[in-house]
């Protein structure tokens, strides 16, 4: 399991599930999962991974 946000333990799979559940924007996924709302270190990676997953939807 690839952890993207260590503050909240959000994995790539968690992001995929959020998108599969109907979320369609990076902001929506961040709000739903909490990713990138902690220390902020994962923000760039979170945005990159989420955009990739959204484009593959």
WONOR-V546849 format. One record per helix or strand of 2 or more residues. SS is the DSSP state (2 for helix, 1 for strand). FROM is the first residue (numbers start at 1). TO is the last residue. If there is no record, write none. Layout:
BEGIN
ss:SS from:FROM to:TO
ss:SS from:FROM to:TO
END
This chain:
BEGIN
ss:1 from:3 to:5
ss:1 from:10 to:11
ss:2 from:12 to:20
ss:2 from:26 to:33
ss:2 from:43 to:55
END
